[in-house]
Amino acid sequence: DKVLAELIEPYELRAAKLREFLEDVKPSLRYDIVALADPYGPAVTDPDLQCLVVSEETRRGGEAVNKKRLENGLPELVLYEILLMKDPEHGQNEEEKISSSSLRQRLLGTLLRPPRRDPALPSRPYVIGLTGGTGSGKTSIAKLLGHLGAFLIDADKLGHAVYAPGGPAYQPVVAAFGTEILNEDGTINRKVLGAKVFGNQERLKSLTDIVWPEMAQMVKEQIGEAAAQG
């Protein structure tokens, strides 16, 4: 349940960094680095352990470890509490302490590896597709890209345009679903059309088979326009 768990470094890399840190602090130190398969690790089963280093926020975890040790017939560990370093540069939505969660948030939007070059694709225009559920930030990211000079193609607007009188899907949709989907002014009533197709996979496919190819063609035309504008 870690924040942005997908950006956590692999165990092998983390262990190597920890080993390097320990050797740098005190080369003569003897240590074992153990992968944790559960919240307790060897702390509740190793009879040779004597002390557990905790912070103010992990003390309850240390107390849980000691409870488990007593259940397992082992002596309690000394809980040695340390203060956590504060991060003077932390952002408004980041933790006050120095935190890997904050570091992962800062990695968002960073290009981790260069885009793959496909010799079959033209170098320009470079097409980026923004997808996501309602409220996921598509509009905000699109505005940022627009300020940076990107040519914006709004699929929602195309979706409305494709249904409009004179639009490429208007006549085929009316022919397929009947004039009862029309408003008095001749425009397609999307609510009436929606009631006809949603919950009916066959009708929904009939609609998308009409609309999506036309939208794709409109997108291609706009990409061409973007290329013409440089």
Disulfide bonds with the S-S distance in Angstrom:
none
